[in-house]
Structures are given as C-alpha cells and as structure tokens.
Amino acid sequence: MRLPARITLLTALTAATALAAPCLTAHAAGTDPWVRAWGENAQGQLGNGSVLAQQTPAAVTGITRDDVRELSGGGGGAAAAANQFAVALLKDGTVRSWGNNATGQLGNGTLTAQSFPATVSGLSGVSEVSAGLNHVLAVKGGRVLAWGSNASKQLGTGQDTTNPYKNPIPVQSLDKVKDVAAGCDFSVALRQDGTVWTWGKGDNGRLGTGNNTTRETPQKVPDLVDVESIAVGCDHVLALTADGIVKAWGKGAEGQLGNDSTTDSNKPVDVAYLDAVARIFATSASGFAVLDDGSLAGWGKNTDRQLGDGTNANRTTPVVLDALKGVQSIAGGADFTVAALDDGSVIGWGANAAAQLGDGTTTTPTGTTVALPPGSGITQVASTMTGKSAFAY
C-alpha cells in the first residue's frame, strides 16, 4: 500500500539554492577534497584543530573524502553536551577518531580529548564502524569490536561496567557480522544470515527481544529474518527486509516507530503505509525511507520541523516529501536534518540556532537551506547522535 498523503516542502529546493548561494563561494569548489564539518564544536568534534563553532562547512584536518569509507558521529544532547565526538573508517581499514574522550570513546588508550583526527592504534582490517552516545562499534573479519562506556553493558563483553574501555575489545558470541549500529547506550548487529542481534540498555524495548531487560551480551531479535540493512536512532531501531518492508522497535513517544502509535514496542512492528523501500535512515528520534521511485518519506519527531513536511507536528506514520528527490544520504540530531543529494549538494532543514544546517546563519528556516551547492562532490552526510554537529564526505 502506498502512502496516503504527499506533502510539499514550504520552500522549493531551487529557491533555497538561489537564496543561499552568495555565502557558499568559499567552500563550493568541486575540486575541494576534504571532509567537511559544521555546527557545534566545543569538544573539538568537528576535527579542525579548534573548539570554535562553524557556521559553514570547514575542512576536517587531514582527511579527504576519497580516503573515507564511513564516518559516524556520537554524543550530544543536553545531558551529554560535553561528550560529542566522531570516528572515520578509512578505505585502508584503519579508523581515526576525534572530539571528546571522557568515556574512552576515541579508543586511543586515554581519556584525553583531541580536536583533530588521530589513528586508533592497533586497529586495522575494519569494514564497518558506528558511534553511539558514548561508545563505538567496529566490524573486523565478521567479528565486532567495541570501546568506550560500558555503563549500560552496551559493549557486549560481559565484563565490568564501572570503568570506560579505552581500547577496542571483542564483543562476545558474534561472528559473520556485516553491519553494526550504535544507539544511546545500546548496540545492534546485522549478521550475514539476515538476523539482527542486540545488547545493552533495554529501556523502551529498544533491544526488540520482547521485554525491557538490559543485556550484557548479544541476543537475537526473535521472529525477524531476511534483514538487509539496519538504522538506529537514540532509542529506536529500523530494519529493512529483503521484501522492502520496514520494521521498527523501541521508543515510540514521538511516532518514530511509524506504526500510527506513540507507544513503545519491545518487538518489531511494521512501519505503516510503506512498501518498495530502497534505503532507510534513522535520525535521533525520526525515521526516513527512500522509496524505489526516488521519493523520500519521513516520520517521527518533528517539533523543530526536522521532517521537512512544512509542519512542526510529530508524525506517527510516514509522509512523502515531494520536493525532496535524489536523496543519497540523511543524518540528523535531535532537532535538525541534513541530506546529501545526487547532484552533490547538501541541504538541511529544522532548527539552526547552533548553525547546525551549515548555511552561514543561525536563523531557523521554514523550508530547506543549502550547506554545499551542486557539484561539491559530497555523497554522504553524518551527524552527532543527539547533538548539533554535522559532517559531509
């Protein structure tokens, strides 16, 4: 069944591009090779050697787009404002990290923050990486490694939870893993056989195991098979199955489960009115799906217009955003969203008080703004988990 409503953004993309173009010339060159970052930077999470906020995309020190396979931001939010950081997986299988390090989330053997990327020592052959609120997951040879806080057993090691783990350690009892995703104090792994495994904090049913119990080692999500991809927000999980159906579980208060409810679910439920889904993305408390026809649907928290549907009402079922075509990647924190389009541009919508939209202002728009124009060479975006910092590569 297709979506019952199609909602047009208040500001057309072409108009937003024309409005924002004058402030983009300094960072618009398609030949610019660098990973870019903007927004909050008090913990050095933008990786440019400073702790100064950035209103427009600034280069991350020493990392080119061509070198990066995946970038993931962690930390953020009022309760974790001093905990924002990022990790980058390079195509050579090594990992670099930067930002706050209070829980050892940089994996460098210390608790010392750093405002520029540095290599995670002794880690190579990595194929996937994901940063959560205060911990990191990585896949190496089908096995999962983890580091950072283990206060909610989110490292899945079965070991002591009172001390941060400053170096990567193995997660128990998992092999043949093809992807991982870290949330707020919990972890998710997708195995090659299409099964999903979870561990860590169980509040709101975010582990999907039928209860709210915290788990110190991985447990299989029951009755969930043929999963092709996963996406994790702060407290909820999305899973795309081989037949194009999106499943969701965890916190539902803002409608982020997309099942016409604001109730938590400790078991996977179907996101309503979605079929023929090509890709899924989860922001802090929202969900997005790119459909086979190239259109974009969004649902969940929308109090700061972060869904881009022209309203500030939370959506408990998906709505299609007709003005947004060609979306390649989406990311967002608690109050904003950014997207990379197939023309190389990066646009954003939602709150902007911390310049998290990267358009050179701190003015909150009613529609979309432009952080990087067409031809910039960008194909992917990322953000801190619940913070106000964004990345493009």
C-alpha positions in Angstrom: 0.0 0.0 0.0 1.3 3.5 -0.9 1.4 6.4 1.4 -2.0 8.2 1.8 -0.6 11.8 1.8 2.1 13.6 -0.2 3.3 16.8 1.4 5.4 19.5 -0.4 8.1 21.4 1.4 7.3 25.1 2.1 10.5 26.2 0.2 11.4 24.7 -3.1 15.0 23.4 -3.4 15.7 25.8 -6.3 14.6 28.8 -4.4 16.7 27.7 -1.3 19.8 27.3 -3.6 19.4 30.7 -5.1 18.9 32.3 -1.6 21.9 30.7 0.0 24.4 30.7 -3.0 26.2 34.0 -2.1 27.6 32.6 1.1 28.9 29.4 -0.4 31.6 30.5 -2.7 34.4 29.9 -0.2 33.7 26.2 0.0 31.9 25.4 -3.2 34.7 24.1 -5.4 34.0 20.6 -6.7 37.8 20.0 -6.6 37.9 20.6 -2.8 38.9 17.1 -1.5 38.3 17.5 2.2 35.7 16.0 4.6 33.6 18.9 5.8 32.0 19.6 9.2 30.0 22.4 10.8 27.8 23.4 13.8 28.8 23.0 17.5 32.4 22.3 18.2 33.0 22.9 21.9 34.6 19.5 22.3 36.6 19.6 19.0 34.1 17.2 17.4 34.5 19.0 14.0 38.1 17.8 13.8 39.6 21.0 12.6 42.1 21.6 15.5 39.9 24.2 17.2 36.9 24.3 19.6 35.2 27.1 17.7 31.7 26.7 16.2 31.4 26.7 12.5 28.5 28.3 10.6 29.7 26.9 7.2 31.4 23.6 6.3 35.0 23.6 7.4 37.6 21.1 6.5 38.3 18.2 8.8 42.1 18.1 9.3 43.9 15.7 7.1 41.0 13.5 5.9 40.0 13.6 2.2 36.6 12.3 1.0 38.4 9.8 -1.2 40.0 8.2 1.8 36.8 7.7 3.8 34.6 4.7 3.7 32.3 5.7 6.5 32.0 8.5 9.1 29.9 8.4 12.2 29.2 11.0 14.9 28.5 10.3 18.6 27.3 12.1 21.7 25.3 15.2 22.1 22.2 16.4 23.8 21.7 18.4 27.0 22.8 15.6 29.3 25.8 14.8 27.2 26.8 18.2 25.8 30.4 17.6 26.7 30.5 14.2 25.0 30.4 14.8 21.3 32.9 13.0 19.1 33.4 11.3 15.7 35.0 8.3 14.1 36.0 7.8 10.5 36.7 4.4 8.8 39.2 4.8 6.0 39.3 2.7 2.9 42.5 1.1 4.1 40.7 -0.4 7.0 42.1 1.9 9.7 40.0 4.1 12.0 40.5 7.7 13.1 38.7 9.5 15.9 38.4 13.0 17.4 36.4 15.0 19.9 35.5 14.4 23.5 37.0 11.3 25.2 35.5 11.2 28.7 34.4 7.6 28.3 37.3 6.4 26.2 35.2 6.6 23.1 38.2 7.7 20.9 39.7 4.2 21.5 43.2 5.7 21.8 44.1 4.2 25.3 43.5 7.5 27.1 40.7 9.7 28.3 42.2 12.8 26.7 40.1 14.7 24.2 41.6 15.8 20.8 40.3 18.3 18.3 41.9 16.7 15.2 41.7 13.1 13.9 44.2 10.5 15.1 44.5 6.9 14.3 43.0 4.3 16.7 46.2 2.4 17.5 46.4 -1.3 16.6 43.2 -1.4 14.7 43.2 -2.4 11.1 41.1 -4.5 8.7 37.9 -2.8 9.8 34.9 -3.0 7.4 32.2 -1.1 9.3 32.1 1.5 12.2 29.3 3.2 14.2 29.4 5.8 17.0 26.7 5.9 19.7 26.1 8.3 22.5 29.3 7.3 24.4 30.7 4.1 22.7 31.8 2.8 19.3 31.3 -0.4 17.4 33.5 -1.8 14.6 33.4 -4.9 12.5 36.7 -6.7 11.7 36.6 -10.0 9.9 33.0 -10.5 10.7 33.6 -10.0 14.5 32.5 -7.0 16.5 34.9 -4.8 18.5 33.7 -2.1 20.9 35.1 0.6 23.1 34.0 3.5 25.3 31.4 3.4 28.1 30.0 0.1 29.3 27.8 1.6 31.9 24.7 0.0 30.3 26.5 -3.1 29.1 26.5 -1.7 25.6 29.9 -3.1 24.7 28.6 -6.6 24.9 31.7 -8.0 26.5 30.2 -9.4 29.7 32.9 -7.5 31.6 32.9 -4.8 34.3 30.6 -1.9 33.6 32.1 0.7 36.0 35.2 1.7 34.0 35.4 3.0 30.5 37.2 0.8 28.0 39.8 2.9 26.3 40.9 0.4 23.7 38.8 -1.9 21.4 37.7 -5.2 23.0 35.8 -8.1 21.4 32.0 -8.4 21.7 31.1 -11.9 22.8 29.5 -14.6 20.8 29.0 -13.0 17.4 30.6 -13.8 14.0 29.7 -13.3 10.4 28.5 -9.8 11.1 28.2 -7.5 8.1 27.0 -4.2 9.8 26.7 -2.6 13.2 24.8 0.4 14.6 25.3 2.1 18.0 22.5 4.0 19.7 22.1 5.7 23.1 23.5 3.1 25.4 22.8 0.0 23.3 24.1 -1.8 20.2 22.8 -3.6 17.2 24.5 -6.0 14.8 23.2 -7.4 11.4 24.6 -10.8 10.6 25.2 -12.1 7.1 22.3 -14.5 7.5 19.8 -11.6 7.8 19.3 -11.9 11.6 19.6 -9.0 14.0 21.3 -9.1 17.4 21.1 -6.5 20.2 22.7 -5.8 23.6 23.0 -3.1 26.2 20.3 -0.9 27.7 16.8 -2.4 27.3 14.7 0.6 28.3 11.7 1.4 25.9 12.1 -2.1 24.4 15.0 -0.9 22.2 16.6 -4.4 22.1 13.5 -5.8 20.4 13.6 -9.0 22.4 10.1 -8.9 23.9 11.0 -7.2 27.2 12.9 -4.2 28.5 15.7 -6.2 30.1 19.3 -4.9 29.8 21.6 -7.4 28.2 25.4 -7.7 28.7 25.9 -10.0 25.7 24.2 -10.2 22.2 20.7 -11.7 21.9 18.9 -12.5 18.7 15.8 -10.4 17.9 13.1 -13.1 17.7 11.0 -13.7 14.6 13.0 -11.3 12.5 14.6 -12.7 9.3 15.9 -11.6 5.9 17.0 -8.2 7.1 19.2 -6.4 4.5 20.0 -3.2 6.4 19.6 -1.5 9.8 19.5 2.1 11.1 19.5 3.2 14.7 18.4 6.4 16.4 18.9 7.3 20.0 16.2 4.9 21.4 14.7 3.1 18.4 15.8 0.8 15.6 14.7 0.4 11.9 15.3 -2.7 9.9 14.7 -3.1 6.1 13.8 -6.6 5.0 14.5 -8.2 1.6 10.9 -7.7 0.5 11.1 -4.0 1.1 9.2 -3.9 4.4 10.5 -1.6 7.2 10.3 -3.0 10.8 10.8 -0.8 13.9 11.0 -1.2 17.6 12.0 0.7 20.8 10.8 4.1 21.9 7.6 5.4 20.2 6.7 8.6 22.1 7.4 10.9 19.1 6.0 8.5 16.5 9.4 7.2 15.5 8.1 3.7 15.0 5.8 4.9 12.3 3.0 2.5 13.2 0.3 5.1 13.9 1.1 5.0 17.6 3.1 6.8 20.3 3.6 3.6 22.4 6.9 1.9 22.9 7.3 -1.6 21.4 9.7 -4.2 22.6 9.1 -6.3 19.5 9.4 -5.4 15.8 6.3 -3.7 14.3 5.7 -2.7 10.7 6.2 0.9 9.7 2.8 1.7 8.2 2.0 2.5 4.5 5.5 1.7 3.3 6.5 -0.7 0.5 9.1 -0.7 -2.2 11.6 0.8 0.1 15.2 1.1 -1.2 17.1 2.6 1.8 16.4 3.6 5.4 17.9 6.2 7.7 17.4 6.9 11.4 18.0 10.3 13.0 17.8 10.8 16.8 14.0 10.3 17.1 12.8 10.2 13.5 13.0 7.8 10.5 13.3 8.3 6.8 12.9 5.9 3.8 14.0 6.4 0.2 11.4 4.6 -2.0 12.1 2.8 -5.2 10.7 5.7 -7.2 13.3 8.1 -5.7 10.9 9.9 -3.3 11.5 10.3 0.4 9.2 9.5 3.3 9.7 10.7 6.9 8.1 10.1 10.3 8.7 10.6 14.0 9.7 13.7 15.9 9.0 17.0 14.1 8.8 19.6 16.8 11.6 21.6 15.2 10.4 20.9 11.6 13.1 18.2 11.2 10.9 16.1 9.0 10.7 18.8 6.4 7.0 18.4 5.8 6.1 22.1 6.3 4.7 21.5 9.8 6.0 21.1 13.3 3.7 18.2 14.2 5.1 14.8 15.1 4.2 12.2 12.5 3.2 8.7 13.7 3.0 7.4 10.1 5.2 8.2 7.1 4.5 11.2 4.8 6.1 11.6 1.4 8.2 14.8 0.9 7.6 15.5 -2.8 10.2 18.3 -3.1 13.0 16.0 -2.0 14.3 13.9 -4.8 17.6 12.3 -5.4 18.5 11.8 -1.7 21.6 9.7 -1.3 22.2 10.0 2.5 20.4 11.5 5.5 21.6 12.3 9.0 20.4 14.4 11.9 20.5 15.2 15.6 17.6 15.9 18.0 16.3 19.0 16.2 17.7 19.1 12.6 18.3 17.0 9.5 20.8 17.2 6.6 20.8 15.3 3.3 23.2 14.7 0.5 21.6 14.7 -2.9 22.7 13.0 -6.1 23.8 16.4 -7.6 26.5 16.7 -5.0 24.7 19.3 -2.9 24.0 19.1 0.9 20.8 20.6 2.2 19.2 20.9 5.6 16.1 21.7 7.5 14.9 22.1 11.1 16.5 24.1 13.9 19.6 26.2 13.2 20.4 28.1 16.4 23.8 26.4 16.6 24.4 26.7 12.8 23.8 23.0 12.5 22.4 23.5 9.0 25.7 24.9 7.8 24.2 27.7 5.7 26.2 30.5 7.2 23.5 31.7 9.6 21.9 30.8 12.9 18.4 31.6 11.5 15.9 28.8 11.6 14.3 28.4 8.2 10.7 27.5 7.3 12.0 25.2 4.4 15.3 23.9 3.3 18.7 25.6 3.3 21.9 24.8 1.4 25.2 24.0 3.1 27.0 22.9 0.0 25.9 23.5 -3.6 25.6 21.1 -6.5 28.9 19.8 -7.8 30.6 19.8 -4.3 31.5 16.1 -4.7 29.7 15.1 -1.5 27.8 11.8 -1.4 27.3 11.1 2.3 26.4 13.0 5.5 26.6 12.2 9.2 25.8 14.0 12.5 26.5 13.6 16.2 23.9 11.3 17.8 21.8 13.8 19.6 23.9 16.9 19.2 24.2 19.8 16.7 27.2 19.0 14.6 27.2 17.6 11.0 29.6 16.1 8.6 29.7 15.7 4.8 32.0 13.5 2.8 
